[in-house]
Structure formats: structure tokens, C-alpha cells
């Protein structure tokens, strides 16, 4: 026989008891906010609600390029989840599951172009993604072409079918047929498939804006351009980097070889996209010694990290690593797998792990006008996710500098410096941090306070 439920005595509260209870609730809420927890939505309703600062003029939310559901428009395609941020390797071979395991352990989740003997089915079975240039039932999309702006030029003349180094490319000889090439290659791929193309110095430096924009907007769904600012022996010349940053003179190495210029390359491509922000732009970053010339350079681990984050801060929605050494002391086609990459692999792995952990943040809207910096040179981007603001900041100056950040609203209490085991107090909506050199990058999660009524989730 079941016992009847026990009746609990009713506690009658007078006005002073009710006031005490409300005060305890408020104190508990403050303790949660100080501890770095902000309830979903950035505010609570009812008694004890967090007071929201008014949203200042000029502070706006901007959605990521292509929108959060971009990849869902295509088939086959990449994952549309906000936990996926494309981190690819260029022109690898995948012959065994051990190859995939090794690349996955470096934080990679995608292959862009594959050797002919690679097995895309093996990649898919292992949970990674492939964008080959030839059709496969295991593809997650396709590479349309690489640097066609350079080897075929801008134009709609007849394409002979030849590629770079195979003979005359266009008819008449010396003319441009890159538009024809893209149309022909696109016609060979499934119509609804995600298509990606990478361009080169034609789009970024050499051809006129209308022609560059036609390449960027017409033939593929996702686009990038590769400028290797840390290693290219020609990019500092007066006709390339110097034409952009020095009114037509050669750049010095100090002026030229900076991570901030990888962000400029992303900006350049994004500036050509029409309608603005309508498709994702990815970034290329080298991980070794990609040129064979005697005066070419090898990228360092800190430079790789800085180049990747500069690209993301400037709006890149994916990263592709150029994984080949064509010169230097250790020639390799598999830098991140072989001993040639021993000095950079730990950093690439750590960067990829950090990006993957922050993928929901990076795939969330940017908050324009919320944070400003003073005291030196930094590029920054502010993201909004799950009741928090995140500040991504990268130095643009060679020397050590103290940067002060001012937050327009929200009254945050601390800036947690992610993956650095430290936090900075915020006073009067301002905090200061040190950037040691031009490769310095800090990522801050702003804790406490409120979300300016933006209703972030």
C-alpha cells in the first residue's frame, strides 16, 4: 500500500521575507555574471533581470559572408553546421586510413584537390571531406580550377584544352581565355554541387577590377586567392605589393613580409564579391618553402599562426594550407606529414584546434562598431555568440606595443584571453594588453555585463 504524499508546511512570507529572497536572487545572478556566465539571450526576464545597456548608434550586427546556411544550398556539399569551419590541405595524396589519421591529428578536416591515385571514398569513410577536381560519389564538392587568371588570363577567346606548361593555351596565341576555361570546366561538374576556385595574382594585382570581378562572381560558389607574403620572392616588387602599399616602389622586407597582408588579400577578394557578402571567401597560407628561387624564404610557425588569424579577422570563412616545399633545405610534397614540417606542425595543429573549438563563434555574426583600439596598430574583429562578445585582435606593427580596447556598451567585467591562461580586468568599458610583435594575436572572451539588448544566443 502506497503511502500518501507528505505535505510540506507552507511558509508564509511577509514583505521583509520577500525582499530578502529577491535580494538573494539578485546577488546570485551577479555572482554568476562575475564568474563568466551570461544566460542565453544575454538577459533574464522577470525579477533580477540583467539591465541591458542601450545599443549605441553605429553598433550593428553583420552576418557572415554567404549567411549561416550557405552550404545547405548545394549537393554534394560541406557540412552546414556552425561547428564546422573548413581547414583544408592543398593537393595531398590519400592512399590509406593512416594518411587520414595523420592529417586529422593536425586538425585538418578537408582536402582541396587530390592526387590521381587518392581514394576519396576513404576520406569520406573517415569523416573528412574532399573537394577533388574530378567527379566522385564521395566528394563534398569540387575544385573548379587553380590560378586560371594567371595561366589563361582574362578573356573569352578559344581554349585549346591545354593547361599550364602543356603548350599554347588560348587561340589566338597570347590572348586571354580564362573565362572560357571556367565555363568549360564548370560544365563538366554536377550542376548543384558546391564549386570552389582559387585565383592568384591576376585577381589581386594584375588585371582590371571588372575582369577580376567576373572571375570572382561568375563561375564558383566559394572563392580564394593565394598571395604568399612571407615567402614569395616577387610579391614585394613595385608591380605587386609595392603598387598597393607604396605608390609603385619596391617594398622593404619589413614593409612587405607581414601577416596583416594576408588579411589584405582576403579584403581584396571580398571587395570584388557582388552582392557584397554573398559568398564565402577562403584564404591560402603556406606552411613551408613554396618557391624554388634562391632568394625565396621559409615561413615560420609564428608567421603561420599570425597569417591564419589575420585572414579570419578580415573575414575568411575557411583556410587552405599550401603543403609543398619546392625549394629550401627540405623539398617535400607532404610538409605537414613529414620531418620537413616538424618545426611548424605543432603550431598548425594548435591553431586548427583553436579554430575548431571556436567554430560556432567564427560562424556567428560580427558586431561592427562595438570595440575600438588605440595606442598602436591592430586589426580586430568582434563576434557575438551565446551571450558573449569575442574580440579577435592581431598586431599590425613590428615592435612591442600596449593596446587599449574600448567597448561601446555592455559593461563587461573581464576579458578572458583564450588559451593563454589569463584574464584582464575591464574598468569603465576599457582594458589594455601587450602585443609583442607583428605576429602577436590575442583572442578575448568578454565576460559579465550584458549584451546591449542584442538578444544573443
KOLPAMI-205096 format. One record per residue (C-alpha): residue number from 1; x, y negated, z negated. Coordinates in nm, 2 decimals. Layout:
<tiros>
+-----+--------+--------+--------+
: num :      u :      v :      w :
+-----+--------+--------+--------+
: NUM :      X :      Y :      Z :
...
+-----+--------+--------+--------+
</tiros>
This chain:
<tiros>
+-----+--------+--------+--------+
: num :      u :      v :      w :
+-----+--------+--------+--------+
:   1 :   0.00 :   0.00 :   0.00 :
:   2 :   0.14 :  -0.33 :   0.11 :
:   3 :   0.18 :  -0.60 :  -0.15 :
:   4 :   0.01 :  -0.93 :  -0.08 :
:   5 :   0.25 :  -1.20 :   0.03 :
:   6 :   0.39 :  -1.40 :  -0.26 :
:   7 :   0.25 :  -1.75 :  -0.29 :
:   8 :   0.52 :  -2.02 :  -0.33 :
:   9 :   0.44 :  -2.30 :  -0.56 :
:  10 :   0.35 :  -2.62 :  -0.38 :
:  11 :   0.60 :  -2.90 :  -0.45 :
:  12 :   0.42 :  -3.23 :  -0.48 :
:  13 :   0.63 :  -3.53 :  -0.37 :
:  14 :   0.59 :  -3.88 :  -0.49 :
:  15 :   0.72 :  -4.18 :  -0.29 :
:  16 :   1.06 :  -4.17 :  -0.46 :
:  17 :   1.10 :  -3.80 :  -0.38 :
:  18 :   1.01 :  -3.85 :  -0.02 :
:  19 :   1.25 :  -4.14 :   0.01 :
:  20 :   1.53 :  -3.92 :  -0.14 :
:  21 :   1.46 :  -3.64 :   0.11 :
:  22 :   1.47 :  -3.89 :   0.40 :
:  23 :   1.80 :  -4.03 :   0.28 :
:  24 :   1.95 :  -3.68 :   0.25 :
:  25 :   1.84 :  -3.60 :   0.61 :
:  26 :   2.00 :  -3.92 :   0.74 :
:  27 :   2.32 :  -3.85 :   0.56 :
:  28 :   2.33 :  -3.50 :   0.70 :
:  29 :   2.28 :  -3.64 :   1.05 :
:  30 :   2.56 :  -3.89 :   1.01 :
:  31 :   2.79 :  -3.61 :   0.89 :
:  32 :   2.71 :  -3.41 :   1.20 :
:  33 :   2.79 :  -3.70 :   1.43 :
:  34 :   3.12 :  -3.78 :   1.25 :
:  35 :   3.21 :  -3.41 :   1.28 :
:  36 :   3.18 :  -3.44 :   1.66 :
:  37 :   2.83 :  -3.30 :   1.72 :
:  38 :   2.58 :  -3.50 :   1.91 :
:  39 :   2.24 :  -3.34 :   1.96 :
:  40 :   2.14 :  -3.25 :   2.32 :
:  41 :   2.00 :  -3.55 :   2.49 :
:  42 :   2.22 :  -3.79 :   2.29 :
:  43 :   1.94 :  -3.89 :   2.05 :
:  44 :   1.69 :  -3.75 :   1.80 :
:  45 :   1.33 :  -3.84 :   1.78 :
:  46 :   1.14 :  -3.90 :   1.46 :
:  47 :   1.27 :  -3.99 :   1.11 :
:  48 :   1.65 :  -4.01 :   1.10 :
:  49 :   1.69 :  -4.06 :   1.48 :
:  50 :   2.03 :  -4.19 :   1.60 :
:  51 :   1.99 :  -4.55 :   1.70 :
:  52 :   2.07 :  -4.60 :   2.07 :
:  53 :   2.28 :  -4.89 :   2.19 :
:  54 :   2.12 :  -5.08 :   2.48 :
:  55 :   2.27 :  -4.99 :   2.82 :
:  56 :   2.48 :  -5.29 :   2.93 :
:  57 :   2.45 :  -5.44 :   3.27 :
:  58 :   2.68 :  -5.28 :   3.52 :
:  59 :   2.69 :  -4.93 :   3.35 :
:  60 :   2.54 :  -4.68 :   3.58 :
:  61 :   2.53 :  -4.30 :   3.64 :
:  62 :   2.67 :  -4.18 :   3.97 :
:  63 :   2.61 :  -3.82 :   4.08 :
:  64 :   2.90 :  -3.60 :   4.21 :
:  65 :   2.95 :  -3.61 :   4.58 :
:  66 :   2.71 :  -3.38 :   4.76 :
:  67 :   2.50 :  -3.35 :   4.44 :
:  68 :   2.49 :  -3.07 :   4.18 :
:  69 :   2.30 :  -2.83 :   4.41 :
:  70 :   2.52 :  -2.88 :   4.72 :
:  71 :   2.65 :  -2.52 :   4.77 :
:  72 :   2.30 :  -2.38 :   4.74 :
:  73 :   2.21 :  -2.52 :   5.09 :
:  74 :   2.43 :  -2.27 :   5.27 :
:  75 :   2.46 :  -1.89 :   5.32 :
:  76 :   2.71 :  -1.75 :   5.27 :
:  77 :   2.84 :  -2.00 :   5.02 :
:  78 :   3.03 :  -2.07 :   4.70 :
:  79 :   2.86 :  -2.04 :   4.36 :
:  80 :   2.63 :  -2.33 :   4.28 :
:  81 :   2.66 :  -2.30 :   3.90 :
:  82 :   2.80 :  -2.61 :   3.72 :
:  83 :   3.06 :  -2.37 :   3.56 :
:  84 :   3.23 :  -2.32 :   3.89 :
:  85 :   3.50 :  -2.56 :   4.01 :
:  86 :   3.68 :  -2.44 :   4.33 :
:  87 :   4.05 :  -2.37 :   4.26 :
:  88 :   4.19 :  -2.21 :   4.57 :
:  89 :   4.52 :  -2.10 :   4.72 :
:  90 :   4.62 :  -2.15 :   5.08 :
:  91 :   4.69 :  -1.87 :   5.33 :
:  92 :   4.76 :  -1.58 :   5.09 :
:  93 :   4.75 :  -1.21 :   5.16 :
:  94 :   4.53 :  -0.98 :   4.95 :
:  95 :   4.61 :  -0.61 :   5.00 :
:  96 :   4.55 :  -0.46 :   4.66 :
:  97 :   4.35 :  -0.53 :   4.35 :
:  98 :   4.68 :  -0.62 :   4.18 :
:  99 :   4.71 :  -0.92 :   4.41 :
: 100 :   4.37 :  -1.04 :   4.30 :
: 101 :   4.45 :  -0.98 :   3.93 :
: 102 :   4.77 :  -1.18 :   3.96 :
: 103 :   4.60 :  -1.47 :   4.12 :
: 104 :   4.31 :  -1.46 :   3.88 :
: 105 :   4.56 :  -1.47 :   3.59 :
: 106 :   4.69 :  -1.80 :   3.73 :
: 107 :   4.34 :  -1.94 :   3.71 :
: 108 :   4.26 :  -1.92 :   4.08 :
: 109 :   3.90 :  -1.84 :   4.19 :
: 110 :   3.92 :  -1.89 :   4.57 :
: 111 :   4.13 :  -1.80 :   4.88 :
: 112 :   4.13 :  -2.05 :   5.17 :
: 113 :   4.25 :  -1.87 :   5.48 :
: 114 :   4.39 :  -1.52 :   5.46 :
: 115 :   4.65 :  -1.32 :   5.65 :
: 116 :   4.51 :  -1.09 :   5.91 :
: 117 :   4.58 :  -0.78 :   5.70 :
: 118 :   4.39 :  -0.91 :   5.40 :
: 119 :   4.08 :  -0.75 :   5.26 :
: 120 :   3.80 :  -1.00 :   5.19 :
: 121 :   3.59 :  -0.72 :   5.05 :
: 122 :   3.84 :  -0.65 :   4.78 :
: 123 :   3.83 :  -1.02 :   4.69 :
: 124 :   3.45 :  -1.02 :   4.66 :
: 125 :   3.45 :  -0.69 :   4.46 :
: 126 :   3.69 :  -0.85 :   4.21 :
: 127 :   3.46 :  -1.15 :   4.17 :
: 128 :   3.66 :  -1.41 :   4.35 :
: 129 :   3.58 :  -1.60 :   4.68 :
: 130 :   3.73 :  -1.62 :   5.02 :
: 131 :   3.70 :  -1.88 :   5.30 :
: 132 :   3.86 :  -1.70 :   5.59 :
: 133 :   3.87 :  -1.83 :   5.95 :
: 134 :   3.72 :  -1.51 :   6.10 :
: 135 :   3.38 :  -1.37 :   6.02 :
: 136 :   3.34 :  -1.12 :   5.74 :
: 137 :   3.04 :  -0.99 :   5.54 :
: 138 :   3.25 :  -1.06 :   5.22 :
: 139 :   3.31 :  -1.43 :   5.30 :
: 140 :   3.18 :  -1.71 :   5.08 :
: 141 :   3.21 :  -1.95 :   5.37 :
: 142 :   3.46 :  -2.02 :   5.64 :
: 143 :   3.77 :  -2.23 :   5.72 :
: 144 :   3.69 :  -2.41 :   6.04 :
: 145 :   4.04 :  -2.54 :   6.11 :
: 146 :   4.36 :  -2.69 :   5.96 :
: 147 :   4.51 :  -3.03 :   6.07 :
: 148 :   4.34 :  -3.02 :   6.41 :
: 149 :   4.36 :  -3.40 :   6.40 :
: 150 :   4.74 :  -3.37 :   6.43 :
: 151 :   4.79 :  -3.08 :   6.67 :
: 152 :   4.49 :  -3.15 :   6.91 :
: 153 :   4.43 :  -3.52 :   6.85 :
: 154 :   4.11 :  -3.72 :   6.85 :
: 155 :   3.91 :  -3.68 :   7.17 :
: 156 :   3.66 :  -3.47 :   7.37 :
: 157 :   3.88 :  -3.35 :   7.65 :
: 158 :   3.90 :  -2.99 :   7.76 :
: 159 :   4.06 :  -2.75 :   7.51 :
: 160 :   4.28 :  -2.48 :   7.67 :
: 161 :   4.23 :  -2.25 :   7.38 :
: 162 :   4.59 :  -2.28 :   7.27 :
: 163 :   4.69 :  -2.36 :   6.91 :
: 164 :   4.99 :  -2.54 :   6.78 :
: 165 :   5.31 :  -2.41 :   6.94 :
: 166 :   5.13 :  -2.19 :   7.20 :
: 167 :   5.16 :  -2.43 :   7.50 :
: 168 :   4.95 :  -2.71 :   7.64 :
: 169 :   4.65 :  -2.77 :   7.41 :
: 170 :   4.44 :  -3.02 :   7.60 :
: 171 :   4.36 :  -3.10 :   7.96 :
: 172 :   4.47 :  -3.33 :   8.09 :
: 173 :   4.81 :  -3.28 :   7.92 :
: 174 :   4.88 :  -3.52 :   7.64 :
: 175 :   4.52 :  -3.61 :   7.59 :
: 176 :   4.31 :  -3.55 :   7.28 :
: 177 :   4.07 :  -3.26 :   7.24 :
: 178 :   4.03 :  -3.22 :   6.87 :
: 179 :   3.65 :  -3.29 :   6.88 :
: 180 :   3.62 :  -3.02 :   7.14 :
: 181 :   3.82 :  -2.77 :   6.93 :
: 182 :   3.60 :  -2.83 :   6.63 :
: 183 :   3.28 :  -2.78 :   6.83 :
: 184 :   3.41 :  -2.46 :   6.98 :
: 185 :   3.53 :  -2.31 :   6.65 :
: 186 :   3.21 :  -2.41 :   6.47 :
: 187 :   3.00 :  -2.23 :   6.74 :
: 188 :   3.17 :  -1.90 :   6.65 :
: 189 :   3.07 :  -1.91 :   6.29 :
: 190 :   2.73 :  -1.83 :   6.13 :
: 191 :   2.51 :  -2.15 :   6.16 :
: 192 :   2.40 :  -2.16 :   5.79 :
: 193 :   2.75 :  -2.07 :   5.65 :
: 194 :   2.94 :  -2.31 :   5.44 :
: 195 :   3.22 :  -2.46 :   5.66 :
: 196 :   3.54 :  -2.62 :   5.54 :
: 197 :   3.81 :  -2.81 :   5.73 :
: 198 :   4.13 :  -2.96 :   5.62 :
: 199 :   4.28 :  -3.26 :   5.81 :
: 200 :   4.62 :  -3.42 :   5.80 :
: 201 :   4.80 :  -3.75 :   5.87 :
: 202 :   4.58 :  -3.82 :   6.17 :
: 203 :   4.28 :  -3.89 :   5.95 :
: 204 :   4.48 :  -4.05 :   5.67 :
: 205 :   4.73 :  -4.27 :   5.87 :
: 206 :   4.74 :  -4.24 :   6.24 :
: 207 :   4.40 :  -4.25 :   6.41 :
: 208 :   4.14 :  -4.53 :   6.40 :
: 209 :   3.86 :  -4.52 :   6.15 :
: 210 :   3.58 :  -4.44 :   6.39 :
: 211 :   3.77 :  -4.13 :   6.52 :
: 212 :   3.88 :  -4.03 :   6.17 :
: 213 :   3.52 :  -4.06 :   6.05 :
: 214 :   3.39 :  -3.84 :   6.34 :
: 215 :   3.63 :  -3.57 :   6.22 :
: 216 :   3.52 :  -3.60 :   5.86 :
: 217 :   3.15 :  -3.62 :   5.91 :
: 218 :   3.06 :  -3.41 :   6.21 :
: 219 :   3.19 :  -3.06 :   6.20 :
: 220 :   3.22 :  -2.92 :   5.85 :
: 221 :   3.04 :  -2.93 :   5.51 :
: 222 :   3.34 :  -2.97 :   5.28 :
: 223 :   3.65 :  -3.17 :   5.38 :
: 224 :   4.00 :  -3.25 :   5.27 :
: 225 :   4.33 :  -3.39 :   5.39 :
: 226 :   4.68 :  -3.29 :   5.29 :
: 227 :   4.94 :  -3.56 :   5.21 :
: 228 :   5.23 :  -3.42 :   5.01 :
: 229 :   5.35 :  -3.74 :   4.84 :
: 230 :   5.61 :  -3.57 :   4.62 :
: 231 :   5.79 :  -3.36 :   4.88 :
: 232 :   5.72 :  -3.49 :   5.24 :
: 233 :   6.04 :  -3.64 :   5.38 :
: 234 :   5.84 :  -3.87 :   5.62 :
: 235 :   5.55 :  -3.99 :   5.41 :
: 236 :   5.73 :  -4.29 :   5.26 :
: 237 :   5.81 :  -4.44 :   5.60 :
: 238 :   5.68 :  -4.77 :   5.73 :
: 239 :   5.43 :  -4.60 :   5.96 :
: 240 :   5.27 :  -4.38 :   5.69 :
: 241 :   5.29 :  -4.46 :   5.32 :
: 242 :   5.46 :  -4.79 :   5.39 :
: 243 :   5.18 :  -4.90 :   5.63 :
: 244 :   4.93 :  -4.86 :   5.34 :
: 245 :   5.12 :  -4.98 :   5.04 :
: 246 :   5.39 :  -5.21 :   5.16 :
: 247 :   5.26 :  -5.40 :   5.47 :
: 248 :   5.47 :  -5.19 :   5.71 :
: 249 :   5.81 :  -5.14 :   5.54 :
: 250 :   5.96 :  -4.82 :   5.41 :
: 251 :   5.86 :  -4.73 :   5.06 :
: 252 :   6.13 :  -4.66 :   4.80 :
: 253 :   6.11 :  -4.32 :   4.63 :
: 254 :   5.99 :  -4.50 :   4.31 :
: 255 :   5.71 :  -4.66 :   4.50 :
: 256 :   5.62 :  -4.36 :   4.71 :
: 257 :   5.65 :  -4.05 :   4.50 :
: 258 :   5.37 :  -4.09 :   4.25 :
: 259 :   5.08 :  -3.88 :   4.15 :
: 260 :   4.85 :  -4.17 :   4.20 :
: 261 :   4.89 :  -4.14 :   4.57 :
: 262 :   4.72 :  -3.80 :   4.57 :
: 263 :   4.42 :  -3.99 :   4.43 :
: 264 :   4.46 :  -4.24 :   4.72 :
: 265 :   4.43 :  -3.96 :   4.97 :
: 266 :   4.10 :  -3.84 :   4.82 :
: 267 :   3.98 :  -4.20 :   4.82 :
: 268 :   4.08 :  -4.23 :   5.19 :
: 269 :   3.87 :  -3.93 :   5.29 :
: 270 :   3.58 :  -4.02 :   5.07 :
: 271 :   3.57 :  -4.37 :   5.22 :
: 272 :   3.50 :  -4.21 :   5.56 :
: 273 :   3.21 :  -3.99 :   5.45 :
: 274 :   2.87 :  -4.12 :   5.56 :
: 275 :   2.63 :  -4.14 :   5.40 :
: 276 :   2.87 :  -4.22 :   5.11 :
: 277 :   2.90 :  -3.94 :   4.86 :
: 278 :   2.70 :  -3.69 :   5.08 :
: 279 :   2.96 :  -3.41 :   5.09 :
: 280 :   3.23 :  -3.28 :   4.86 :
: 281 :   3.59 :  -3.38 :   4.92 :
: 282 :   3.86 :  -3.14 :   4.81 :
: 283 :   4.23 :  -3.21 :   4.75 :
: 284 :   4.55 :  -3.03 :   4.85 :
: 285 :   4.85 :  -3.01 :   4.61 :
: 286 :   5.18 :  -2.84 :   4.69 :
: 287 :   5.34 :  -2.61 :   4.43 :
: 288 :   5.69 :  -2.57 :   4.57 :
: 289 :   5.90 :  -2.69 :   4.86 :
: 290 :   5.68 :  -2.70 :   5.17 :
: 291 :   5.93 :  -2.87 :   5.41 :
: 292 :   6.24 :  -2.73 :   5.57 :
: 293 :   6.43 :  -3.06 :   5.63 :
: 294 :   6.75 :  -3.12 :   5.43 :
: 295 :   6.61 :  -3.43 :   5.26 :
: 296 :   6.28 :  -3.27 :   5.15 :
: 297 :   6.21 :  -3.22 :   4.78 :
: 298 :   6.07 :  -2.96 :   4.54 :
: 299 :   5.77 :  -3.06 :   4.33 :
: 300 :   5.80 :  -3.02 :   3.96 :
: 301 :   5.55 :  -2.88 :   3.71 :
: 302 :   5.46 :  -3.22 :   3.55 :
: 303 :   5.41 :  -3.36 :   3.90 :
: 304 :   5.17 :  -3.08 :   4.00 :
: 305 :   4.96 :  -3.14 :   3.69 :
: 306 :   4.95 :  -3.52 :   3.75 :
: 307 :   4.87 :  -3.48 :   4.12 :
: 308 :   4.58 :  -3.24 :   4.04 :
: 309 :   4.43 :  -3.47 :   3.78 :
: 310 :   4.47 :  -3.79 :   3.99 :
: 311 :   4.28 :  -3.61 :   4.27 :
: 312 :   4.00 :  -3.52 :   4.03 :
: 313 :   3.98 :  -3.86 :   3.87 :
: 314 :   3.94 :  -4.00 :   4.22 :
: 315 :   3.65 :  -3.77 :   4.30 :
: 316 :   3.79 :  -3.44 :   4.43 :
: 317 :   3.54 :  -3.16 :   4.38 :
: 318 :   3.79 :  -2.88 :   4.44 :
: 319 :   4.17 :  -2.82 :   4.45 :
: 320 :   4.36 :  -2.61 :   4.71 :
: 321 :   4.72 :  -2.52 :   4.63 :
: 322 :   4.98 :  -2.50 :   4.91 :
: 323 :   5.16 :  -2.19 :   4.81 :
: 324 :   5.46 :  -2.18 :   5.06 :
: 325 :   5.82 :  -2.27 :   5.04 :
: 326 :   5.96 :  -2.33 :   5.39 :
: 327 :   6.28 :  -2.48 :   5.26 :
: 328 :   6.49 :  -2.53 :   4.94 :
: 329 :   6.68 :  -2.26 :   4.75 :
: 330 :   6.39 :  -2.01 :   4.73 :
: 331 :   6.19 :  -1.95 :   5.05 :
: 332 :   5.86 :  -1.78 :   4.98 :
: 333 :   5.51 :  -1.74 :   5.11 :
: 334 :   5.37 :  -1.65 :   4.77 :
: 335 :   5.51 :  -1.91 :   4.53 :
: 336 :   5.26 :  -1.85 :   4.25 :
: 337 :   5.32 :  -1.48 :   4.26 :
: 338 :   5.70 :  -1.46 :   4.29 :
: 339 :   6.00 :  -1.57 :   4.10 :
: 340 :   6.02 :  -1.88 :   4.32 :
: 341 :   5.73 :  -2.02 :   4.12 :
: 342 :   5.84 :  -1.92 :   3.77 :
: 343 :   5.91 :  -2.29 :   3.68 :
: 344 :   5.56 :  -2.41 :   3.78 :
: 345 :   5.33 :  -2.11 :   3.73 :
: 346 :   5.27 :  -2.17 :   3.36 :
: 347 :   5.17 :  -2.53 :   3.42 :
: 348 :   4.94 :  -2.44 :   3.72 :
: 349 :   4.78 :  -2.17 :   3.51 :
: 350 :   4.72 :  -2.41 :   3.21 :
: 351 :   4.58 :  -2.68 :   3.44 :
: 352 :   4.35 :  -2.43 :   3.61 :
: 353 :   4.23 :  -2.30 :   3.27 :
: 354 :   4.16 :  -2.65 :   3.15 :
: 355 :   3.97 :  -2.74 :   3.47 :
: 356 :   3.76 :  -2.43 :   3.45 :
: 357 :   3.68 :  -2.50 :   3.08 :
: 358 :   3.58 :  -2.85 :   3.18 :
: 359 :   3.39 :  -2.75 :   3.49 :
: 360 :   3.04 :  -2.84 :   3.35 :
: 361 :   3.19 :  -3.18 :   3.27 :
: 362 :   3.36 :  -3.23 :   3.61 :
: 363 :   3.04 :  -3.13 :   3.79 :
: 364 :   2.84 :  -3.38 :   3.59 :
: 365 :   2.76 :  -3.74 :   3.68 :
: 366 :   3.02 :  -4.02 :   3.64 :
: 367 :   2.95 :  -4.32 :   3.43 :
: 368 :   3.05 :  -4.63 :   3.61 :
: 369 :   3.15 :  -4.94 :   3.41 :
: 370 :   3.14 :  -4.77 :   3.06 :
: 371 :   3.52 :  -4.77 :   2.99 :
: 372 :   3.78 :  -5.03 :   3.08 :
: 373 :   4.16 :  -5.01 :   3.03 :
: 374 :   4.41 :  -5.28 :   2.95 :
: 375 :   4.78 :  -5.30 :   2.87 :
: 376 :   4.92 :  -5.13 :   3.18 :
: 377 :   4.83 :  -4.91 :   3.48 :
: 378 :   4.60 :  -4.62 :   3.46 :
: 379 :   4.33 :  -4.46 :   3.68 :
: 380 :   4.03 :  -4.34 :   3.49 :
: 381 :   3.70 :  -4.16 :   3.54 :
: 382 :   3.42 :  -4.13 :   3.28 :
: 383 :   3.20 :  -3.82 :   3.28 :
: 384 :   2.87 :  -3.76 :   3.09 :
: 385 :   2.78 :  -3.42 :   2.97 :
: 386 :   2.59 :  -3.25 :   2.68 :
: 387 :   2.56 :  -3.56 :   2.47 :
: 388 :   2.92 :  -3.67 :   2.51 :
: 389 :   3.12 :  -3.91 :   2.72 :
: 390 :   3.46 :  -3.79 :   2.86 :
: 391 :   3.74 :  -4.02 :   2.97 :
: 392 :   3.99 :  -3.88 :   3.22 :
: 393 :   4.29 :  -4.11 :   3.24 :
: 394 :   4.62 :  -4.08 :   3.44 :
: 395 :   4.91 :  -4.32 :   3.43 :
: 396 :   5.00 :  -4.52 :   3.75 :
: 397 :   5.32 :  -4.68 :   3.60 :
: 398 :   5.66 :  -4.53 :   3.58 :
: 399 :   5.75 :  -4.65 :   3.23 :
: 400 :   5.61 :  -4.58 :   2.88 :
: 401 :   5.30 :  -4.78 :   2.81 :
: 402 :   5.04 :  -4.84 :   2.55 :
: 403 :   4.69 :  -4.84 :   2.70 :
: 404 :   4.38 :  -4.98 :   2.52 :
: 405 :   4.04 :  -4.84 :   2.62 :
: 406 :   3.73 :  -5.04 :   2.55 :
: 407 :   3.39 :  -4.86 :   2.55 :
: 408 :   3.09 :  -5.08 :   2.66 :
: 409 :   2.84 :  -4.91 :   2.44 :
: 410 :   2.77 :  -4.60 :   2.22 :
: 411 :   2.98 :  -4.69 :   1.91 :
: 412 :   3.18 :  -4.36 :   1.92 :
: 413 :   3.39 :  -4.28 :   1.62 :
: 414 :   3.68 :  -4.07 :   1.75 :
: 415 :   3.85 :  -3.98 :   2.08 :
: 416 :   3.94 :  -3.62 :   2.07 :
: 417 :   4.24 :  -3.57 :   2.30 :
: 418 :   4.17 :  -3.23 :   2.46 :
: 419 :   4.43 :  -2.96 :   2.45 :
: 420 :   4.67 :  -3.19 :   2.26 :
: 421 :   4.55 :  -3.11 :   1.90 :
: 422 :   4.50 :  -3.47 :   1.80 :
: 423 :   4.22 :  -3.73 :   1.77 :
: 424 :   4.23 :  -4.11 :   1.78 :
: 425 :   4.00 :  -4.32 :   1.56 :
: 426 :   3.78 :  -4.56 :   1.75 :
: 427 :   3.73 :  -4.90 :   1.59 :
: 428 :   3.49 :  -5.16 :   1.73 :
: 429 :   3.45 :  -4.95 :   2.05 :
: 430 :   3.82 :  -4.95 :   2.12 :
: 431 :   4.11 :  -4.71 :   2.10 :
: 432 :   4.48 :  -4.71 :   2.21 :
: 433 :   4.70 :  -4.43 :   2.33 :
: 434 :   5.06 :  -4.38 :   2.47 :
: 435 :   5.13 :  -4.28 :   2.83 :
: 436 :   5.50 :  -4.17 :   2.86 :
: 437 :   5.55 :  -4.19 :   3.24 :
: 438 :   5.37 :  -4.18 :   3.57 :
: 439 :   5.29 :  -3.81 :   3.53 :
: 440 :   5.11 :  -3.87 :   3.19 :
: 441 :   4.74 :  -3.76 :   3.18 :
: 442 :   4.51 :  -3.76 :   2.88 :
: 443 :   4.15 :  -3.63 :   2.86 :
: 444 :   3.93 :  -3.77 :   2.58 :
: 445 :   3.60 :  -3.65 :   2.44 :
: 446 :   3.43 :  -3.93 :   2.27 :
: 447 :   3.26 :  -3.80 :   1.95 :
: 448 :   3.00 :  -3.96 :   1.73 :
: 449 :   2.79 :  -4.26 :   1.80 :
: 450 :   2.52 :  -4.25 :   2.07 :
: 451 :   2.48 :  -4.22 :   2.44 :
: 452 :   2.34 :  -4.57 :   2.52 :
: 453 :   2.00 :  -4.43 :   2.59 :
: 454 :   2.11 :  -4.23 :   2.89 :
: 455 :   1.95 :  -3.91 :   2.76 :
: 456 :   2.24 :  -3.69 :   2.85 :
: 457 :   2.21 :  -3.32 :   2.84 :
+-----+--------+--------+--------+
</tiros>
